Amino acid sequence: MQLQVTNSPFNENQVELLNRLLPSLTETQQIWLSGYLSAIGRTAAAAPAGTELLVKSNTIGNAEVSTAVTGQPAASREVTILFGSQTGNCQRLAGSLSRKLEEQGFQVTLSAMNSFKPTVLKKVENLLLLVSTHGEGDPPDNARIFHEFLYSKRAPQLENLRFSVLALGDTSYEFFCQTGKEFDQRLEELGGKRLSPRVDCDLDYDDSVAEWFEGVIGALNVNLNAPAIAAKAVQASEDAESQEPLYTRNNPFKAEVLENLNLNGRGSDRETRHLELSLEGSNIQFEPGDALGVYPENHPELVDAIIHTMGWNPSDKVPFNKKGDEGALREALLHHYEITVLTKPLLEQAAKLSASSKLSELLALDRASELKEYIQGRDLLDLIQDFSPWEGSASNFVTILRKLPARLYSIASSYKANPDEVHLTVRAVRYEAHGRERYGVCSVHCAERVEPGDTLPIYIQHNPNFKLPTDPDAPIIMIGPGTGVAPFRSFLEERGELGVEGKSWLFYGDRHFVTDFLYQTDWQRMLKDGVLSKLDVAFSRDTEEKVYVQHRILQKSQEVYEWLQEGAHIYVCGDEKCMAHDVHSALLTVIQSEGGLSPEAAAAYLEDMQQTQRYQRDVY
């Protein structure tokens, strides 16, 4: 469409400029421009005579546009986004939100919580906070200092603050989204007003995140009288992202299994699988420290037992997801729904379908401890057996189940050393509870039902908080007992491929030297080649007194401290509940004793290492 001078209020030069600009604009840019012209018209009408309308240039898509910045305070278009992230999810989502806001002309400050000066908070007008919950209700490592500041006497009053919180968590944990709830409550206590209600996300968080994004972007645009622009821009951005050919958690790549080997020796009471997967044709790449998401299959025996107990027909059509896709019931329980973990929200929904009053009684507030005990170690089969009879169809029942989440595993290989491959270290989980054999969903799937030639749906989970030093020659100390050693195989393969000369020290532990020394020949080769400088091991069941990696650290206290003084980076991977805490305590002891420091000074030393990324943890 071409504008003509005769039927428009523009002169010839203006018409020429418009005819050059309009055909080049995308739909999103046209929508934005329409809202902008409407807003600037209102601003100009309301402004006193002689007021100069200033404009600031911003880039949207490939076009450069202008934003009116008078008539309203500049802060109305300034947004601060802070993230607290242990594995990278909140950081990735914060980056996505930042791009969406910048597309609409907002001036965004994006920062990890540990890189943000808390004293600046009192100057912030619009704050969007994304945070996960780690362990038993704890903040992620990079959110702890900011969290402590807000709960300290130094926290300022924030009457001018508008905020909203996105909380990531897992409903199978007692303190679901606890950190996000605490931030949300505390910001309100300090005088802040909510832009949009907090949203708490479970493992299947895509719909909840989209809801929160739309809510906060709409709220920010309300002051600009442009909610329609916000909604359409969000949709346009999502449509553009959906067209990207990258494989993601919502579009996993089916990777062929090349190898599936048992790393444990004959006679071991453990089974640890080494899997090698092909990435050929995917264009997927990763860095040491990243994780691989694997979508598993539920155990067929458990699926069949659930169907039999409920008297369902395995071929009945049921929904696979909220989008309306459907298929056979057995397929849904095998590949689409979580059936091995019970959560309080699930039991609350199940109570509506149970003809027995016992489940509602268990959910009563005064029986919280009994509910927690019941949930631990039980699955969907236990639930349907314990609280029968049930009402409704199979289709009704599956809709209360949450989506089967991917399992994340630290990548055990370097892409540079093994192009178009990714390696995993997976320990099979088997145990007995409540009179029945139980299985780790993904680990036993990999151990028992995955053969070379089969495929696994996978995606890369980037983890920017667990990375090798930017200085390739900096010394590194790696502490990874059991399968926690997996990322350090990746680290050392990478350093070997790059010819890095920096020192490296691995602390490794397991039960028995003869049967449980994972990747023993790899470490021996790396020691011989000089890629690995030192190796200290602890096998807890080979001696009368149990010896763990933290004991080896204390035994090498002086040398560990010397490495730290030389600028060594520390990496810890593995069990969070016990090992990580014990290692942290051992490091504090080393710093205090060898450095001649007080307990407070030693804690500050280690805290500084965390804040400067010299002490990184990938614990679970």
C-alpha positions as CSV (number, residue, x, y, z in Angstrom):
1,M,0.0,0.0,0.0
2,Q,1.4,3.4,-1.0
3,L,0.4,6.7,0.5
4,Q,-0.6,9.5,-1.9
5,V,-0.1,13.2,-1.2
6,T,-3.6,14.0,-2.4
7,N,-5.4,11.9,0.2
8,S,-3.1,12.3,3.2
9,P,-2.3,15.1,5.6
10,F,1.5,14.7,4.8
11,N,3.7,16.7,2.5
12,E,5.7,15.1,-0.3
13,N,8.9,14.5,1.8
14,Q,6.9,12.9,4.6
15,V,5.0,10.7,2.2
16,E,8.3,9.5,0.7
17,L,9.7,8.7,4.1
18,L,6.6,6.8,5.2
19,N,6.4,4.8,2.0
20,R,10.0,3.7,2.5
21,L,9.5,2.8,6.1
22,L,6.0,1.1,6.3
23,P,6.7,-1.8,3.9
24,S,9.8,-2.7,5.9
25,L,8.0,-3.1,9.3
26,T,7.1,-6.4,10.8
27,E,3.6,-6.9,12.2
28,T,5.0,-6.5,15.8
29,Q,6.7,-3.2,14.8
30,Q,3.5,-1.9,13.2
31,I,1.6,-2.8,16.4
32,W,4.2,-1.1,18.5
33,L,4.3,2.0,16.3
34,S,0.5,2.3,16.4
35,G,0.5,2.3,20.2
36,Y,3.4,4.7,20.3
37,L,1.7,7.2,18.1
38,S,-1.5,7.0,20.2
39,A,0.5,7.4,23.4
40,I,2.6,10.3,22.1
41,G,-0.6,12.0,20.9
42,R,-2.0,11.9,24.4
43,T,1.3,13.0,25.9
44,A,1.5,16.0,23.5
45,A,-2.1,17.0,24.2
46,A,-1.5,16.9,28.0
47,A,1.9,18.7,27.9
48,P,2.1,22.4,28.7
49,A,2.6,24.7,25.8
50,G,6.3,24.9,24.8
51,T,7.2,21.5,26.3
52,E,9.8,19.8,24.2
53,L,9.1,16.1,23.4
54,L,12.3,14.2,23.6
55,V,12.8,10.9,21.9
56,K,15.3,8.1,22.4
57,S,16.3,5.7,19.7
58,N,15.7,2.0,20.3
59,T,16.0,-1.0,18.1
60,I,13.1,-3.4,17.6
61,G,13.7,-6.3,15.3
62,N,15.7,-4.8,12.4
63,A,14.1,-1.4,12.5
64,E,15.1,1.6,14.5
65,V,12.2,3.4,16.2
66,S,11.8,6.2,18.8
67,T,10.3,6.2,22.2
68,A,8.8,9.2,23.9
69,V,10.4,9.8,27.3
70,T,8.7,13.0,28.4
71,G,5.2,13.3,29.8
72,Q,6.1,10.4,32.1
73,P,9.0,9.8,34.5
74,A,11.9,8.0,32.7
75,A,11.7,5.2,35.3
76,S,8.3,4.2,33.9
77,R,10.3,2.5,31.1
78,E,13.2,1.2,33.2
79,V,13.0,-2.3,34.5
80,T,15.4,-4.3,36.6
81,I,15.4,-8.1,36.3
82,L,17.3,-10.1,38.9
83,F,17.7,-13.8,38.8
84,G,18.8,-16.4,41.4
85,S,19.7,-19.6,39.6
86,Q,21.5,-22.8,40.5
87,T,21.3,-24.8,37.3
88,G,20.6,-22.0,34.8
89,N,16.8,-22.1,34.3
90,C,16.0,-18.8,36.0
91,Q,18.9,-17.2,34.2
92,R,17.7,-18.4,30.8
93,L,14.1,-17.2,31.5
94,A,15.4,-13.9,32.8
95,G,17.2,-13.4,29.5
96,S,14.1,-14.3,27.5
97,L,12.0,-11.8,29.5
98,S,14.7,-9.1,29.0
99,R,14.6,-9.5,25.3
100,K,10.8,-9.3,25.2
101,L,10.8,-6.1,27.2
102,E,13.6,-4.5,25.1
103,E,11.6,-5.3,22.0
104,Q,9.0,-3.0,23.3
105,G,11.4,-0.2,24.1
106,F,11.9,-0.8,27.8
107,Q,15.4,-0.1,29.3
108,V,16.3,-3.3,31.1
109,T,19.0,-3.9,33.7
110,L,19.6,-7.7,33.8
111,S,21.7,-9.1,36.6
112,A,22.4,-12.2,38.8
113,M,21.5,-11.4,42.3
114,N,25.1,-11.7,43.5
115,S,26.2,-9.2,40.9
116,F,23.6,-6.6,41.9
117,K,24.5,-4.0,44.5
118,P,21.7,-4.3,47.1
119,T,22.1,-0.6,48.1
120,V,20.9,0.4,44.6
121,L,17.5,-1.3,45.3
122,K,16.0,1.8,46.8
123,K,16.4,3.6,43.5
124,V,14.6,0.8,41.5
125,E,11.0,1.4,40.5
126,N,10.2,-1.7,38.5
127,L,11.7,-5.0,39.8
128,L,11.1,-8.4,38.2
129,L,12.6,-11.2,40.3
130,L,13.1,-14.8,39.1
131,V,14.4,-17.3,41.6
132,S,14.5,-21.1,42.2
133,T,14.5,-22.9,45.5
134,H,17.4,-25.1,46.3
135,G,17.7,-28.1,48.7
136,E,15.2,-27.9,51.6
137,G,13.9,-24.4,50.9
138,D,17.2,-22.6,50.5
139,P,18.1,-19.9,48.1
140,P,20.5,-20.8,45.2
141,D,24.1,-20.0,45.8
142,N,24.0,-16.8,43.8
143,A,20.9,-15.5,45.6
144,R,22.0,-16.0,49.2
145,I,23.7,-12.6,49.8
146,F,20.8,-10.7,48.3
147,H,18.3,-12.8,50.4
148,E,20.3,-12.1,53.6
149,F,20.4,-8.4,52.8
150,L,16.6,-8.1,52.4
151,Y,16.1,-9.8,55.8
152,S,18.8,-7.6,57.5
153,K,18.4,-4.3,59.3
154,R,20.1,-2.6,56.4
155,A,17.3,-3.3,54.0
156,P,15.7,0.0,52.9
157,Q,12.0,0.9,52.8
158,L,10.8,0.5,49.2
159,E,7.6,2.5,49.0
160,N,8.3,3.5,45.4
161,L,9.0,-0.1,44.3
162,R,6.7,-2.1,42.0
163,F,7.7,-5.7,41.8
164,S,6.7,-9.2,40.8
165,V,8.2,-12.6,41.5
166,L,8.5,-15.8,39.4
167,A,9.4,-18.8,41.6
168,L,10.7,-22.1,40.3
169,G,10.4,-25.3,42.4
170,D,9.3,-28.9,42.6
171,T,6.0,-29.8,44.3
172,S,7.6,-33.1,45.5
173,Y,9.6,-31.1,48.0
174,E,8.1,-29.9,51.2
175,F,9.3,-26.3,50.8
176,F,7.9,-25.8,47.3
177,C,9.1,-22.4,45.9
178,Q,10.0,-21.3,49.4
179,T,12.7,-18.8,48.3
180,G,10.4,-17.1,45.9
181,K,7.6,-16.9,48.5
182,E,10.1,-15.3,51.0
183,F,11.3,-12.7,48.4
184,D,7.7,-11.9,47.6
185,Q,6.6,-11.5,51.2
186,R,9.7,-9.5,52.2
187,L,9.5,-7.0,49.3
188,E,5.9,-6.3,50.4
189,E,6.9,-5.9,54.0
190,L,9.4,-3.3,52.9
191,G,6.7,-1.3,51.2
192,G,6.8,-2.6,47.7
193,K,3.6,-2.9,45.6
194,R,3.0,-5.9,43.3
195,L,3.0,-5.3,39.6
196,S,1.5,-8.7,39.1
197,P,0.9,-11.7,41.5
198,R,3.7,-14.1,42.2
199,V,3.6,-17.3,40.1
200,D,4.9,-20.5,41.6
201,C,6.1,-23.0,39.0
202,D,6.5,-26.8,39.1
203,L,8.9,-28.8,36.9
204,D,6.5,-28.4,34.0
205,Y,6.7,-24.6,34.1
206,D,6.1,-23.4,30.5
207,D,2.5,-22.4,30.8
208,S,3.0,-20.8,34.2
209,V,6.0,-18.8,32.9
210,A,4.0,-17.6,29.9
211,E,1.2,-16.5,32.2
212,W,3.6,-14.5,34.4
213,F,5.4,-13.0,31.4
214,E,2.1,-11.8,30.0
215,G,1.0,-10.5,33.4
216,V,4.1,-8.4,34.2
217,I,4.5,-7.1,30.6
218,G,0.9,-6.1,30.6
219,A,1.2,-4.4,34.0
220,L,4.3,-2.5,32.9
221,N,2.4,-1.3,29.8
222,V,-0.7,-0.2,31.6
223,N,1.0,3.1,32.5
224,L,1.7,3.5,28.9
225,N,-1.9,2.7,27.9
226,A,-0.7,-0.1,25.7
227,P,-1.9,-3.5,27.1
228,A,-3.0,-4.6,23.7
229,I,0.4,-3.9,22.3
230,A,2.0,-5.9,25.1
231,A,-0.2,-9.0,24.5
232,K,0.4,-9.0,20.8
233,A,4.1,-8.3,21.1
234,V,4.4,-11.3,23.5
235,Q,2.6,-13.5,21.2
236,A,4.7,-12.4,18.2
237,S,7.8,-13.0,20.1
238,E,6.6,-16.5,21.2
239,D,5.7,-17.3,17.6
240,A,9.2,-16.3,16.4
241,E,10.8,-18.4,19.1
242,S,8.6,-21.4,18.2
243,Q,10.0,-21.3,14.7
244,E,13.6,-21.7,15.8
245,P,14.9,-25.1,14.7
246,L,16.9,-25.6,17.9
247,Y,16.1,-28.7,20.0
248,T,14.9,-27.7,23.5
249,R,13.1,-29.2,26.5
250,N,9.8,-28.8,24.5
251,N,11.3,-30.2,21.3
252,P,13.9,-32.8,22.4
253,F,16.3,-34.5,20.0
254,K,16.0,-38.3,19.6
255,A,19.6,-39.3,20.1
256,E,20.8,-42.7,19.1
257,V,22.5,-44.7,21.9
258,L,26.0,-45.7,20.7
259,E,27.3,-47.4,23.9
260,N,25.7,-48.5,27.2
261,L,28.3,-50.0,29.6
262,N,28.3,-51.0,33.2
263,L,31.2,-49.2,34.9
264,N,31.1,-51.2,38.1
265,G,33.1,-54.4,38.5
266,R,31.8,-57.9,39.1
267,G,30.6,-58.3,42.7
268,S,29.6,-54.6,43.2
269,D,26.3,-53.9,44.9
270,R,26.0,-50.9,42.5
271,E,25.3,-50.5,38.8
272,T,26.6,-47.3,37.1
273,R,26.0,-47.0,33.4
274,H,28.2,-45.1,31.0
275,L,26.1,-44.0,28.0
276,E,27.4,-42.5,24.8
277,L,24.7,-40.8,22.6
278,S,25.0,-39.5,19.1
279,L,24.2,-35.9,18.3
280,E,24.8,-36.2,14.6
281,G,22.5,-34.0,12.6
282,S,21.2,-32.1,15.6
283,N,23.6,-29.1,15.5
284,I,23.5,-29.4,19.3
285,Q,26.6,-28.2,21.2
286,F,27.5,-27.8,24.8
287,E,30.2,-26.8,27.2
288,P,31.8,-28.6,30.2
289,G,29.6,-28.1,33.2
290,D,26.3,-28.3,31.2
291,A,23.7,-31.0,31.9
292,L,21.7,-33.3,29.6
293,G,17.9,-33.6,30.0
294,V,16.7,-37.1,29.3
295,Y,13.0,-37.9,29.0
296,P,12.6,-41.4,30.4
297,E,10.0,-44.1,30.1
298,N,8.1,-45.2,33.2
299,H,8.5,-48.9,34.2
300,P,6.1,-51.0,32.2
301,E,5.4,-53.3,35.2
302,L,4.3,-50.3,37.3
303,V,2.1,-49.0,34.4
304,D,0.4,-52.3,33.9
305,A,-0.2,-52.7,37.7
306,I,-1.9,-49.3,37.9
307,I,-4.1,-50.1,34.9
308,H,-5.0,-53.5,36.3
309,T,-5.8,-52.2,39.8
310,M,-8.1,-49.5,38.4
311,G,-9.8,-51.9,36.0
312,W,-9.0,-49.7,33.1
313,N,-8.7,-50.6,29.4
314,P,-5.1,-49.9,28.3
315,S,-6.3,-48.9,24.8
316,D,-8.8,-46.2,26.1
317,K,-8.2,-42.8,24.6
318,V,-7.0,-40.2,27.2
319,P,-5.4,-36.7,26.9
320,F,-1.6,-36.6,26.7
321,N,-1.3,-33.0,27.6
322,K,-3.2,-29.7,28.0
323,K,-3.0,-29.0,24.3
324,G,-5.6,-31.6,23.4
325,D,-3.3,-34.3,22.1
326,E,-4.5,-37.8,23.0
327,G,-3.8,-41.4,22.6
328,A,-3.9,-44.8,24.4
329,L,-3.9,-44.9,28.2
330,R,-0.9,-47.2,28.4
331,E,1.1,-44.9,26.2
332,A,0.1,-41.9,28.3
333,L,1.3,-43.6,31.5
334,L,4.5,-44.9,29.9
335,H,5.7,-41.6,28.4
336,H,3.6,-38.6,29.4
337,Y,2.7,-38.6,33.1
338,E,4.6,-38.7,36.4
339,I,3.5,-41.9,38.3
340,T,6.4,-42.5,40.7
341,V,6.2,-39.3,42.9
342,L,3.4,-38.2,45.1
343,T,2.9,-34.6,46.0
344,K,0.5,-32.7,48.2
345,P,-1.2,-31.0,45.3
346,L,-1.7,-34.3,43.6
347,L,-3.3,-35.8,46.7
348,E,-5.6,-32.7,47.0
349,Q,-6.8,-33.3,43.5
350,A,-7.1,-37.1,44.0
351,A,-9.3,-36.5,47.1
352,K,-12.0,-35.1,44.8
353,L,-12.1,-38.4,42.9
354,S,-11.8,-40.8,45.8
355,A,-15.1,-42.3,47.2
356,S,-13.2,-42.9,50.5
357,S,-13.0,-40.1,53.1
358,K,-9.6,-41.4,54.4
359,L,-7.6,-39.3,51.9
360,S,-9.4,-36.0,52.9
361,E,-8.8,-36.9,56.5
362,L,-5.1,-37.4,55.8
363,L,-5.0,-34.0,54.1
364,A,-6.3,-32.3,57.3
365,L,-4.0,-29.6,58.7
366,D,-3.5,-31.3,62.0
367,R,-2.1,-34.4,60.2
368,A,0.6,-32.6,58.2
369,S,3.4,-34.8,59.7
370,E,1.5,-38.0,58.7
371,L,0.9,-36.6,55.2
372,K,4.7,-36.0,54.8
373,E,5.5,-39.5,56.0
374,Y,2.9,-41.0,53.7
375,I,4.2,-39.2,50.6
376,Q,7.8,-40.3,51.2
377,G,8.7,-43.3,49.1
378,R,5.2,-44.1,47.7
379,D,3.9,-43.8,44.2
380,L,0.6,-43.7,42.3
381,L,0.0,-47.4,42.7
382,D,0.1,-47.0,46.5
383,L,-2.3,-44.1,46.3
384,I,-4.9,-45.9,44.3
385,Q,-4.6,-49.1,46.4
386,D,-4.8,-47.2,49.7
387,F,-7.7,-44.9,49.0
388,S,-10.1,-46.9,46.8
389,P,-12.8,-46.9,45.5
390,W,-12.3,-44.2,42.8
391,E,-14.9,-42.3,40.8
392,G,-14.6,-41.1,37.2
393,S,-12.9,-42.4,34.1
394,A,-9.3,-43.0,33.3
395,S,-9.4,-39.8,31.2
396,N,-10.6,-37.8,34.3
397,F,-7.9,-39.4,36.5
398,V,-4.8,-38.7,34.2
399,T,-5.6,-35.0,34.1
400,I,-4.7,-34.6,37.8
401,L,-1.2,-36.0,37.1
402,R,1.7,-33.8,36.3
403,K,3.8,-34.1,33.1
404,L,6.6,-36.6,33.3
405,P,9.7,-34.4,33.7
406,A,13.1,-34.9,32.2
407,R,15.9,-36.1,34.4
408,L,19.1,-34.0,34.4
409,Y,22.5,-35.5,34.3
410,S,25.9,-33.8,34.4
411,I,27.6,-34.3,31.0
412,A,30.6,-36.5,31.3
413,S,32.4,-35.6,28.0
414,S,33.9,-32.7,26.1
415,Y,32.3,-31.7,22.8
416,K,35.7,-30.7,21.5
417,A,37.1,-34.1,22.4
418,N,34.1,-36.0,21.1
419,P,32.3,-34.1,18.4
420,D,28.7,-35.0,17.8
421,E,28.6,-37.1,20.9
422,V,27.5,-36.7,24.5
423,H,28.4,-39.0,27.4
424,L,26.4,-39.6,30.6
425,T,27.2,-41.3,34.0
426,V,23.9,-42.8,35.4
427,R,23.7,-44.8,38.6
428,A,20.8,-47.2,38.7
429,V,18.5,-46.6,41.7
430,R,16.8,-49.6,43.1
431,Y,15.4,-50.0,46.7
432,E,12.6,-51.5,48.6
433,A,10.0,-49.4,50.4
434,H,6.6,-50.2,51.9
435,G,6.9,-53.9,50.9
436,R,7.6,-53.3,47.3
437,E,10.6,-53.0,44.9
438,R,11.1,-49.4,43.7
439,Y,13.0,-48.0,40.8
440,G,14.6,-44.8,39.7
441,V,12.6,-43.9,36.6
442,C,15.3,-42.8,34.2
443,S,18.3,-44.7,35.7
444,V,16.6,-48.1,35.5
445,H,15.2,-47.3,32.1
446,C,18.7,-46.7,30.9
447,A,20.1,-49.8,32.8
448,E,17.5,-52.3,31.8
449,R,15.6,-51.3,28.7
450,V,18.0,-49.1,26.5
451,E,20.3,-50.9,24.0
452,P,22.7,-49.5,21.4
453,G,20.6,-48.5,18.4
454,D,17.7,-47.3,20.5
455,T,17.0,-43.6,20.9
456,L,16.5,-41.3,23.9
457,P,14.7,-37.9,23.8
458,I,17.3,-35.4,25.0
459,Y,18.1,-31.6,25.2
460,I,20.9,-29.5,26.6
461,Q,20.5,-27.7,29.9
462,H,23.1,-25.0,29.9
463,N,24.6,-24.2,33.3
464,P,26.5,-20.9,33.3
465,N,27.1,-21.3,37.1
466,F,29.4,-24.3,36.7
467,K,32.1,-23.5,34.3
468,L,35.9,-23.8,33.9
469,P,37.9,-20.6,34.8
470,T,38.1,-17.9,32.1
471,D,41.8,-18.1,32.7
472,P,42.6,-21.5,31.1
473,D,45.8,-21.8,33.1
474,A,44.2,-21.3,36.5
475,P,44.6,-24.2,38.9
476,I,41.4,-26.2,39.6
477,I,40.4,-28.5,42.5
478,M,37.5,-30.9,41.7
479,I,35.6,-32.8,44.3
480,G,33.2,-35.4,43.0
481,P,32.4,-38.7,44.7
482,G,30.4,-41.3,42.9
483,T,28.6,-40.1,39.8
484,G,29.5,-36.6,40.9
485,V,32.8,-37.1,39.1
486,A,31.0,-37.0,35.7
487,P,31.5,-33.3,34.9
488,F,35.1,-33.5,35.8
489,R,35.7,-36.0,33.1
490,S,34.3,-33.3,30.8
491,F,36.5,-30.6,32.4
492,L,39.7,-32.6,32.0
493,E,38.9,-33.8,28.4
494,E,38.4,-30.2,27.5
495,R,41.6,-29.0,29.1
496,G,43.5,-31.9,27.4
497,E,42.0,-31.0,24.0
498,L,43.0,-27.3,24.4
499,G,46.5,-28.1,25.7
500,V,45.9,-26.2,29.0
501,E,48.9,-26.2,31.3
502,G,47.1,-25.2,34.5
503,K,47.3,-27.6,37.5
504,S,44.3,-29.8,38.3
505,W,43.5,-31.9,41.4
506,L,40.7,-34.4,41.6
507,F,39.2,-35.8,44.9
508,Y,37.2,-38.9,44.2
509,G,35.4,-41.3,46.4
510,D,33.1,-44.4,46.3
511,R,32.6,-47.6,48.3
512,H,35.2,-50.1,47.0
513,F,38.4,-49.6,45.1
514,V,38.2,-52.9,43.2
515,T,34.6,-52.7,42.0
516,D,33.5,-49.0,42.2
517,F,36.4,-46.9,40.9
518,L,34.5,-45.1,38.1
519,Y,36.6,-44.1,35.0
520,Q,39.8,-45.4,36.7
521,T,41.7,-46.0,33.4
522,D,40.7,-42.5,32.2
523,W,42.2,-40.9,35.3
524,Q,45.3,-43.0,35.0
525,R,45.8,-41.9,31.4
526,M,45.2,-38.3,32.3
527,L,47.8,-38.5,35.1
528,K,50.3,-40.0,32.7
529,D,49.6,-37.3,30.1
530,G,49.8,-34.5,32.6
531,V,46.2,-33.3,32.1
532,L,45.5,-34.4,35.7
533,S,48.1,-33.2,38.2
534,K,46.9,-34.9,41.4
535,L,44.4,-37.6,42.3
536,D,43.3,-38.4,45.9
537,V,40.7,-41.1,46.4
538,A,38.6,-42.3,49.3
539,F,36.9,-45.7,49.3
540,S,34.6,-45.8,52.4
541,R,34.0,-49.5,52.7
542,D,37.6,-50.7,52.2
543,T,38.6,-49.7,55.7
544,E,37.2,-50.3,59.2
545,E,36.7,-46.6,59.6
546,K,34.8,-44.9,56.8
547,V,36.8,-42.4,54.9
548,Y,35.2,-39.9,52.6
549,V,36.5,-37.1,50.3
550,Q,36.2,-34.5,53.0
551,H,38.7,-36.5,55.1
552,R,41.2,-36.5,52.2
553,I,40.8,-32.7,51.9
554,L,41.6,-32.3,55.6
555,Q,44.6,-34.7,55.3
556,K,46.0,-32.5,52.5
557,S,45.0,-29.3,54.3
558,Q,48.3,-27.4,53.8
559,E,48.6,-28.1,50.1
560,V,44.9,-27.4,49.5
561,Y,45.4,-23.9,51.1
562,E,48.5,-23.3,49.0
563,W,46.5,-24.0,45.8
564,L,43.8,-21.6,47.0
565,Q,46.4,-18.9,47.6
566,E,47.6,-19.5,44.1
567,G,44.1,-18.7,42.8
568,A,42.7,-22.2,42.4
569,H,39.1,-22.6,41.6
570,I,37.1,-25.2,43.6
571,Y,34.3,-27.3,42.0
572,V,32.0,-29.6,44.0
573,C,29.5,-32.0,42.4
574,G,27.2,-34.6,43.9
575,D,24.9,-35.1,46.9
576,E,23.7,-31.8,48.5
577,K,22.3,-33.1,51.7
578,C,25.4,-34.7,53.2
579,M,28.5,-34.6,51.0
580,A,28.3,-30.9,49.9
581,H,27.8,-29.7,53.5
582,D,30.7,-31.9,54.8
583,V,33.0,-30.7,52.0
584,H,32.0,-27.1,52.7
585,S,32.9,-27.6,56.4
586,A,36.2,-29.2,55.6
587,L,37.1,-26.2,53.3
588,L,36.3,-23.8,56.1
589,T,38.5,-25.8,58.5
590,V,41.4,-25.7,56.0
591,I,41.1,-22.0,55.4
592,Q,40.8,-21.3,59.1
593,S,43.7,-23.5,60.3
594,E,46.1,-22.9,57.5
595,G,45.4,-19.2,57.1
596,G,45.3,-18.5,60.8
597,L,41.9,-16.9,60.5
598,S,38.9,-16.7,62.8
599,P,35.8,-18.7,61.9
600,E,34.1,-15.5,60.7
601,A,37.1,-14.6,58.5
602,A,37.3,-18.1,57.1
603,A,33.6,-18.0,56.2
604,A,34.1,-14.6,54.5
605,Y,37.1,-16.0,52.5
606,L,35.0,-18.8,51.2
607,E,32.0,-16.5,50.6
608,D,34.2,-14.2,48.5
609,M,35.3,-17.2,46.5
610,Q,31.7,-18.0,45.7
611,Q,30.9,-14.4,44.8
612,T,33.9,-14.3,42.4
613,Q,33.0,-17.7,40.8
614,R,36.1,-19.4,42.3
615,Y,33.9,-21.8,44.3
616,Q,31.1,-23.4,42.2
617,R,28.8,-26.2,43.1
618,D,26.5,-28.5,41.1
619,V,24.8,-30.3,43.9
620,Y,21.4,-32.1,44.1
